[in-house]
Amino acid sequence: MNSISGIDLAIIVIYLLAIVFIGLWYSRKRKNTSEGYFLAGKSLTWTVIGASLFASNISTVHLVGLAESGFKDGIVWGNFEWFSAFELIILAFIFVPFYLRTKITTLPEFLEKRYDSRSRVILAVFSILAALFMHIGVSFYAGAVVFERMFDLNILTSIIIIAIATGIYTIIGGLVSVVITETVQTVILILGALTITVLAIYQLPEVGIHSYEDLKEVVDPDRLKAVSFDETKKGFTFLDIFLGHLVLGIWYWCTDQTIVQRVLGAKSERQAKLGALFAGFLKILPVFIMVVPGILAFALFSETIGEDTKSVLPVMILELMPIGLKGLMVAALLAAVMSSVAAALNSCSTLIVYDIFDKLKPGLSDSKKIKIGQITSVVVLILAVTWSPFLGNLGAIFELINQMFSVFAPSIVTVFLWGILSKKGTANASFWTLIGGSLFAAVIFLIEKYGTVYGIKNYISNPEGLGINWLRQTYLYFIISSVIYGIVAYFDKSVQHIPDTFYLKTRESSKIVNRLSLLLIGTMLIIYVIFY
């Protein structure tokens, strides 16, 4: 199915070379210190932070997975994007003041300051594994699936090419190179996805669709509703999505090193908050330029795609886009996978340097920290390249990655959220919540996925059993983790020393921050009224 022209290939190659060049060029401007390498010298402004947050989040998993989800179920999966706007507001107003006030480099370090070193070690391990196996590995695989369909390239070959291109500027330049290239990639991402959406809309009259009403009749009105839908058909309720995503979203946007590292590199608290709100506005777009194309593909190419729903996006690119624009769209796909991989790679090296090596051997020089970060980045890339090709048989990519996150996210959210909102949580409460909450969720996950192999019947999510879908499980895990946290804290007689900086009265937000947050909330409410 290879129909990529020489012009498209040239555009793709030029894009790759340009991104690598930009990343290396800006790497010269970073300070030759560990703070300069890992946190961009705390010089990032709101535009760069917001664009970088968006690009780090929008991986090829989104472009491929959201198009597939739109094709299969419709706008309902767009809630995973729209709810992020509210969670970014939570990041700006609840978490940012604590993070910047405590002058941390990593989020595990924050847990050590609030609780103790045990919680730091556990979160560091969780975060490194998440970056390696999910952020980087899944992004590699999702990108390779598209390139295999379009270029007949072996999946492993595609992964290696992406890894080399991304690794060069990320490993050499650190966070400065990552956020600058992500700012450029945000523009490419939006332009590419917008182009395919517009071309699909223009194609609709050729299959007899001349109005919005015609479209609803062809694709089923439920596909165009974000709130009201048939639970028996989708398997979950809107409340499941709202509460389940709230837990996943607070973990991802507020406690995941890969994302929050951009905020930690902010020039000031005001810039960090504005950057988070800017990202919130950008997160409105994916539903219209990533989920909606999947719905349009159902109207245009349902026979061509058939059961091979992972091919929704590749089919649209090959069928709709003329010579030249195909190259632009592939560049957007590359932008998605490279930005996500670069973000996770940079955060992973930061975690390994500060939460492992710096603990084992305190007082490392800046040059040694940078060198260790670069070496570990290479190792992480090699491991991710080795792991990612095995993802092929694990089901729908987008749903899978969220299910995997739901295993450990609830316990992490519990110790962060209650640790910030209350002084009563203790080190033991944090430790046993992280261990107990995650272990409980992991056992359920393994039984559901692989229990039948060993003769263990699935009673949890099975409609014939408890019928508790994975989204409902996620917020139930949070409740269970909160109960563990509360019980241990109540009976724990040990004295918990909490630094005064944690609960100092924060400065009031600037008027522009408050007004933008209200505008974002108002915009989201209007959207939900329209798509109710």
Number of C-alpha atoms within 10 A of each C-alpha: 11 12 12 16 13 12 14 21 19 13 19 21 13 13 20 18 13 13 22 20 16 16 26 22 13 18 25 13 13 21 13 14 17 22 19 22 25 29 26 28 20 17 15 25 19 24 17 22 32 30 25 30 33 27 30 29 25 23 29 28 25 23 28 27 27 33 31 28 27 26 28 19 22 28 26 23 23 22 18 22 21 22 19 24 26 19 23 28 26 19 23 25 17 15 22 20 21 19 20 18 14 16 12 16 21 27 25 28 23 21 24 16 18 26 23 20 19 18 28 24 19 16 26 24 17 18 23 23 15 21 27 24 19 20 26 30 25 29 26 31 27 28 25 27 24 26 22 18 19 19 14 13 16 14 21 18 14 21 25 18 12 19 22 14 17 26 22 16 25 28 26 19 25 32 32 30 29 31 28 20 29 31 21 18 27 24 14 23 28 18 16 22 21 19 17 22 22 13 16 24 16 13 15 18 13 9 10 13 19 13 10 9 10 14 18 16 12 15 20 15 13 17 20 21 19 21 19 14 19 12 10 9 8 12 15 18 17 17 12 19 21 18 17 23 25 21 24 28 26 25 24 22 23 26 25 25 30 30 22 24 26 31 31 28 25 24 17 16 21 18 23 28 30 24 27 33 29 25 26 27 22 21 21 21 17 22 23 15 23 27 29 25 30 33 28 24 26 22 23 24 17 16 10 13 19 11 10 10 19 23 21 30 25 22 20 22 21 17 14 19 18 14 16 17 18 25 25 23 26 25 24 26 28 26 30 28 33 32 32 31 32 31 29 29 32 29 29 25 27 31 27 22 25 20 22 16 16 15 14 11 8 10 11 15 12 15 12 14 24 25 16 16 29 23 13 20 25 18 13 23 21 15 15 26 24 14 17 23 20 13 15 14 8 10 11 15 24 21 15 15 17 18 17 16 16 27 24 27 28 31 32 27 25 28 25 20 17 16 21 17 12 9 14 14 23 25 26 20 25 32 24 18 27 27 16 17 27 21 15 15 24 16 12 17 19 11 18 17 11 13 15 11 9 8 9 11 14 19 15 18 17 13 13 9 11 11 15 18 16 23 24 20 22 30 23 18 25 26 16 20 29 23 15 21 28 20 14 20 18 13 9 15 10 10 8 16 13 14 11 8 12 18 14 11 8 11 8 9 14 11 9 11 20 15 11 16 25 13 14 18 16 11 13 19 11 11 13 14 10 10 13 12
